[in-house]
Amino acid sequence: MNIKKYIKENGIKLSDICKATGIPYTTIGDIVNGKTDIDNAGVRVFMKLAEAFSLSMDEFYRLAKETAPTPELPDGYSLKIKNGKYYISGTNGTSYLCKNNELNAQYIKDIAETYISNIARKARMDAWETML
């Protein structure tokens, strides 16, 4: 489970957390949506949020670090989320795919597979052109 799912399942409103902690709504939203890594949030923010969510610091940290499961990709490729963005790593290095938002999260496997397919198609075209 991640923090976003925890919030939804427990009927928590971010506006209530904002009022209870004095932390700006955008800061809380960025942490919940994975745009800001909890490691970069600062100790005071971290402690206030853990308390506001009625979680131990360990529990809150685990939920805040948990992301949606990443899809299985072909061998040699991996998917990473950094600073609220999806990146794909493979034999050609690391490339930006798209922002990490709710819509893209639903289709990230398709987005990644399309990217990999385009790389393979380009390699075939390059090989074909060298034969001419």
MODELLER restraints for C-alpha pairs under 7 A, 6 or more apart:
rsr = mdl.restraints
at = mdl.atoms
rsr.add(forms.Gaussian(group=physical.xy_distance, feature=features.Distance(at['CA:1:A'], at['CA:63:A']), mean=6.50, stdev=0.5))
rsr.add(forms.Gaussian(group=physical.xy_distance, feature=features.Distance(at['CA:1:A'], at['CA:66:A']), mean=6.88, stdev=0.5))
rsr.add(forms.Gaussian(group=physical.xy_distance, feature=features.Distance(at['CA:2:A'], at['CA:63:A']), mean=4.47, stdev=0.5))
rsr.add(forms.Gaussian(group=physical.xy_distance, feature=features.Distance(at['CA:2:A'], at['CA:64:A']), mean=6.21, stdev=0.5))
rsr.add(forms.Gaussian(group=physical.xy_distance, feature=features.Distance(at['CA:2:A'], at['CA:66:A']), mean=4.89, stdev=0.5))
rsr.add(forms.Gaussian(group=physical.xy_distance, feature=features.Distance(at['CA:2:A'], at['CA:67:A']), mean=5.99, stdev=0.5))
rsr.add(forms.Gaussian(group=physical.xy_distance, feature=features.Distance(at['CA:3:A'], at['CA:32:A']), mean=6.12, stdev=0.5))
rsr.add(forms.Gaussian(group=physical.xy_distance, feature=features.Distance(at['CA:3:A'], at['CA:63:A']), mean=4.72, stdev=0.5))
rsr.add(forms.Gaussian(group=physical.xy_distance, feature=features.Distance(at['CA:3:A'], at['CA:64:A']), mean=5.20, stdev=0.5))
rsr.add(forms.Gaussian(group=physical.xy_distance, feature=features.Distance(at['CA:4:A'], at['CA:32:A']), mean=5.67, stdev=0.5))
rsr.add(forms.Gaussian(group=physical.xy_distance, feature=features.Distance(at['CA:14:A'], at['CA:25:A']), mean=6.95, stdev=0.5))
rsr.add(forms.Gaussian(group=physical.xy_distance, feature=features.Distance(at['CA:15:A'], at['CA:25:A']), mean=6.64, stdev=0.5))
rsr.add(forms.Gaussian(group=physical.xy_distance, feature=features.Distance(at['CA:17:A'], at['CA:52:A']), mean=6.12, stdev=0.5))
rsr.add(forms.Gaussian(group=physical.xy_distance, feature=features.Distance(at['CA:18:A'], at['CA:24:A']), mean=6.07, stdev=0.5))
rsr.add(forms.Gaussian(group=physical.xy_distance, feature=features.Distance(at['CA:18:A'], at['CA:25:A']), mean=5.60, stdev=0.5))
rsr.add(forms.Gaussian(group=physical.xy_distance, feature=features.Distance(at['CA:20:A'], at['CA:52:A']), mean=6.69, stdev=0.5))
rsr.add(forms.Gaussian(group=physical.xy_distance, feature=features.Distance(at['CA:21:A'], at['CA:48:A']), mean=5.93, stdev=0.5))
rsr.add(forms.Gaussian(group=physical.xy_distance, feature=features.Distance(at['CA:21:A'], at['CA:49:A']), mean=6.98, stdev=0.5))
rsr.add(forms.Gaussian(group=physical.xy_distance, feature=features.Distance(at['CA:21:A'], at['CA:52:A']), mean=6.84, stdev=0.5))
rsr.add(forms.Gaussian(group=physical.xy_distance, feature=features.Distance(at['CA:30:A'], at['CA:36:A']), mean=5.25, stdev=0.5))
rsr.add(forms.Gaussian(group=physical.xy_distance, feature=features.Distance(at['CA:31:A'], at['CA:37:A']), mean=6.21, stdev=0.5))
rsr.add(forms.Gaussian(group=physical.xy_distance, feature=features.Distance(at['CA:31:A'], at['CA:38:A']), mean=6.23, stdev=0.5))
rsr.add(forms.Gaussian(group=physical.xy_distance, feature=features.Distance(at['CA:32:A'], at['CA:64:A']), mean=6.89, stdev=0.5))
rsr.add(forms.Gaussian(group=physical.xy_distance, feature=features.Distance(at['CA:34:A'], at['CA:84:A']), mean=5.46, stdev=0.5))
rsr.add(forms.Gaussian(group=physical.xy_distance, feature=features.Distance(at['CA:35:A'], at['CA:83:A']), mean=5.23, stdev=0.5))
rsr.add(forms.Gaussian(group=physical.xy_distance, feature=features.Distance(at['CA:35:A'], at['CA:84:A']), mean=3.69, stdev=0.5))
rsr.add(forms.Gaussian(group=physical.xy_distance, feature=features.Distance(at['CA:36:A'], at['CA:83:A']), mean=5.95, stdev=0.5))
rsr.add(forms.Gaussian(group=physical.xy_distance, feature=features.Distance(at['CA:36:A'], at['CA:84:A']), mean=6.67, stdev=0.5))
rsr.add(forms.Gaussian(group=physical.xy_distance, feature=features.Distance(at['CA:37:A'], at['CA:83:A']), mean=6.93, stdev=0.5))
rsr.add(forms.Gaussian(group=physical.xy_distance, feature=features.Distance(at['CA:38:A'], at['CA:64:A']), mean=6.36, stdev=0.5))
rsr.add(forms.Gaussian(group=physical.xy_distance, feature=features.Distance(at['CA:38:A'], at['CA:65:A']), mean=6.89, stdev=0.5))
rsr.add(forms.Gaussian(group=physical.xy_distance, feature=features.Distance(at['CA:47:A'], at['CA:57:A']), mean=6.76, stdev=0.5))
rsr.add(forms.Gaussian(group=physical.xy_distance, feature=features.Distance(at['CA:50:A'], at['CA:56:A']), mean=6.13, stdev=0.5))
rsr.add(forms.Gaussian(group=physical.xy_distance, feature=features.Distance(at['CA:50:A'], at['CA:57:A']), mean=5.48, stdev=0.5))
rsr.add(forms.Gaussian(group=physical.xy_distance, feature=features.Distance(at['CA:50:A'], at['CA:60:A']), mean=5.42, stdev=0.5))
rsr.add(forms.Gaussian(group=physical.xy_distance, feature=features.Distance(at['CA:70:A'], at['CA:79:A']), mean=6.80, stdev=0.5))
rsr.add(forms.Gaussian(group=physical.xy_distance, feature=features.Distance(at['CA:71:A'], at['CA:109:A']), mean=5.76, stdev=0.5))
rsr.add(forms.Gaussian(group=physical.xy_distance, feature=features.Distance(at['CA:76:A'], at['CA:90:A']), mean=5.45, stdev=0.5))
rsr.add(forms.Gaussian(group=physical.xy_distance, feature=features.Distance(at['CA:76:A'], at['CA:91:A']), mean=6.63, stdev=0.5))
rsr.add(forms.Gaussian(group=physical.xy_distance, feature=features.Distance(at['CA:77:A'], at['CA:88:A']), mean=6.83, stdev=0.5))
rsr.add(forms.Gaussian(group=physical.xy_distance, feature=features.Distance(at['CA:77:A'], at['CA:89:A']), mean=5.46, stdev=0.5))
rsr.add(forms.Gaussian(group=physical.xy_distance, feature=features.Distance(at['CA:77:A'], at['CA:90:A']), mean=4.42, stdev=0.5))
rsr.add(forms.Gaussian(group=physical.xy_distance, feature=features.Distance(at['CA:78:A'], at['CA:88:A']), mean=5.72, stdev=0.5))
rsr.add(forms.Gaussian(group=physical.xy_distance, feature=features.Distance(at['CA:78:A'], at['CA:89:A']), mean=5.24, stdev=0.5))
rsr.add(forms.Gaussian(group=physical.xy_distance, feature=features.Distance(at['CA:78:A'], at['CA:90:A']), mean=6.64, stdev=0.5))
rsr.add(forms.Gaussian(group=physical.xy_distance, feature=features.Distance(at['CA:79:A'], at['CA:86:A']), mean=6.91, stdev=0.5))
rsr.add(forms.Gaussian(group=physical.xy_distance, feature=features.Distance(at['CA:79:A'], at['CA:87:A']), mean=5.82, stdev=0.5))
rsr.add(forms.Gaussian(group=physical.xy_distance, feature=features.Distance(at['CA:79:A'], at['CA:88:A']), mean=4.65, stdev=0.5))
rsr.add(forms.Gaussian(group=physical.xy_distance, feature=features.Distance(at['CA:79:A'], at['CA:89:A']), mean=6.39, stdev=0.5))
rsr.add(forms.Gaussian(group=physical.xy_distance, feature=features.Distance(at['CA:80:A'], at['CA:86:A']), mean=5.72, stdev=0.5))
rsr.add(forms.Gaussian(group=physical.xy_distance, feature=features.Distance(at['CA:80:A'], at['CA:87:A']), mean=5.13, stdev=0.5))
rsr.add(forms.Gaussian(group=physical.xy_distance, feature=features.Distance(at['CA:80:A'], at['CA:88:A']), mean=6.25, stdev=0.5))
rsr.add(forms.Gaussian(group=physical.xy_distance, feature=features.Distance(at['CA:81:A'], at['CA:87:A']), mean=6.17, stdev=0.5))
rsr.add(forms.Gaussian(group=physical.xy_distance, feature=features.Distance(at['CA:84:A'], at['CA:99:A']), mean=6.12, stdev=0.5))
rsr.add(forms.Gaussian(group=physical.xy_distance, feature=features.Distance(at['CA:84:A'], at['CA:100:A']), mean=5.07, stdev=0.5))
rsr.add(forms.Gaussian(group=physical.xy_distance, feature=features.Distance(at['CA:85:A'], at['CA:98:A']), mean=5.89, stdev=0.5))
rsr.add(forms.Gaussian(group=physical.xy_distance, feature=features.Distance(at['CA:85:A'], at['CA:99:A']), mean=4.27, stdev=0.5))
rsr.add(forms.Gaussian(group=physical.xy_distance, feature=features.Distance(at['CA:85:A'], at['CA:100:A']), mean=4.77, stdev=0.5))
rsr.add(forms.Gaussian(group=physical.xy_distance, feature=features.Distance(at['CA:86:A'], at['CA:96:A']), mean=6.26, stdev=0.5))
rsr.add(forms.Gaussian(group=physical.xy_distance, feature=features.Distance(at['CA:86:A'], at['CA:97:A']), mean=5.46, stdev=0.5))
rsr.add(forms.Gaussian(group=physical.xy_distance, feature=features.Distance(at['CA:86:A'], at['CA:98:A']), mean=5.40, stdev=0.5))
rsr.add(forms.Gaussian(group=physical.xy_distance, feature=features.Distance(at['CA:86:A'], at['CA:99:A']), mean=5.91, stdev=0.5))
rsr.add(forms.Gaussian(group=physical.xy_distance, feature=features.Distance(at['CA:86:A'], at['CA:100:A']), mean=5.84, stdev=0.5))
rsr.add(forms.Gaussian(group=physical.xy_distance, feature=features.Distance(at['CA:87:A'], at['CA:94:A']), mean=6.53, stdev=0.5))
rsr.add(forms.Gaussian(group=physical.xy_distance, feature=features.Distance(at['CA:87:A'], at['CA:95:A']), mean=5.49, stdev=0.5))
rsr.add(forms.Gaussian(group=physical.xy_distance, feature=features.Distance(at['CA:87:A'], at['CA:96:A']), mean=4.49, stdev=0.5))
rsr.add(forms.Gaussian(group=physical.xy_distance, feature=features.Distance(at['CA:87:A'], at['CA:97:A']), mean=5.29, stdev=0.5))
rsr.add(forms.Gaussian(group=physical.xy_distance, feature=features.Distance(at['CA:88:A'], at['CA:94:A']), mean=5.52, stdev=0.5))
rsr.add(forms.Gaussian(group=physical.xy_distance, feature=features.Distance(at['CA:88:A'], at['CA:95:A']), mean=5.44, stdev=0.5))
rsr.add(forms.Gaussian(group=physical.xy_distance, feature=features.Distance(at['CA:88:A'], at['CA:96:A']), mean=6.54, stdev=0.5))
rsr.add(forms.Gaussian(group=physical.xy_distance, feature=features.Distance(at['CA:88:A'], at['CA:97:A']), mean=6.64, stdev=0.5))
rsr.add(forms.Gaussian(group=physical.xy_distance, feature=features.Distance(at['CA:89:A'], at['CA:95:A']), mean=6.51, stdev=0.5))
